[in-house]
Amino acid sequence: MFVAIRITAALAATTIAAAGPALAARKPPVVIVPARVIADPAAKICMPRTTSPLLAKDKTLPDTLCRTVAGWADYGVTIRAK
């Protein structure tokens, strides 16, 4: 059993190392909105969960999420004014 865990951990480490450059090469999503939408820092912007690469696969969350610009930035989404 110890050997199986060790092999699995080594395989996982190899897979992560191989996928690292591909994941690093992916640019974070940028969403362009009218300037009036982000004028108030407390205003929430609603977008599909799949907009964020960090939240896309989390099926426990609703399909649409509402976050502030800073909140979306925490999840890897850049919001810019038009």
C-alpha positions in Angstrom: 0.0 0.0 0.0 2.8 2.4 0.8 4.4 1.7 -2.6 1.1 2.5 -4.4 0.8 5.8 -2.6 4.4 6.7 -3.4 3.9 5.8 -7.1 0.7 7.8 -7.2 2.4 10.8 -5.6 5.3 10.6 -8.1 2.9 10.4 -11.0 0.9 13.4 -9.7 4.1 15.4 -9.3 5.2 14.5 -12.9 1.8 15.4 -14.3 1.7 18.8 -12.5 5.2 19.6 -13.6 4.3 18.8 -17.2 1.1 20.8 -17.1 2.7 23.8 -15.3 4.0 25.6 -18.5 0.7 25.1 -20.2 -1.2 26.5 -17.3 1.3 29.4 -16.9 1.0 30.3 -20.6 -2.8 30.7 -20.3 -3.7 34.4 -19.9 -6.2 35.4 -17.3 -9.6 36.4 -18.7 -10.2 40.1 -19.3 -13.7 41.5 -19.3 -14.3 44.9 -20.8 -17.3 46.9 -19.4 -18.5 50.5 -19.6 -16.6 52.8 -17.2 -19.9 53.7 -15.4 -20.2 50.0 -14.3 -17.0 50.1 -12.4 -17.1 53.7 -11.2 -18.3 52.6 -7.8 -15.8 50.1 -6.2 -18.7 48.6 -4.1 -20.8 47.8 -7.2 -21.1 44.1 -8.1 -20.8 42.7 -11.5 -22.6 39.5 -12.3 -21.0 37.0 -14.7 -21.1 33.3 -15.4 -19.1 31.1 -13.0 -17.2 29.9 -16.0 -15.6 33.3 -16.5 -13.2 32.5 -13.7 -10.6 29.8 -14.4 -10.5 29.2 -10.6 -14.3 28.8 -10.2 -15.3 27.2 -13.5 -15.3 23.6 -12.3 -16.9 24.2 -8.9 -20.4 22.8 -9.4 -21.4 23.7 -5.9 -21.6 27.4 -6.8 -24.5 28.9 -8.8 -24.1 29.4 -12.5 -24.1 33.2 -12.2 -21.9 34.9 -9.6 -22.0 38.6 -8.5 -18.7 40.0 -7.2 -17.0 43.4 -7.0 -14.1 44.2 -9.3 -11.7 43.3 -6.5 -13.6 40.1 -5.8 -13.3 39.0 -9.4 -9.6 39.9 -9.4 -9.2 37.4 -6.4 -10.6 34.7 -8.8 -8.3 35.5 -11.7 -10.6 37.8 -13.8 -9.4 41.2 -14.9 -12.1 43.8 -15.4 -11.3 46.9 -17.5 -13.3 50.0 -18.5 -14.2 50.5 -22.1 
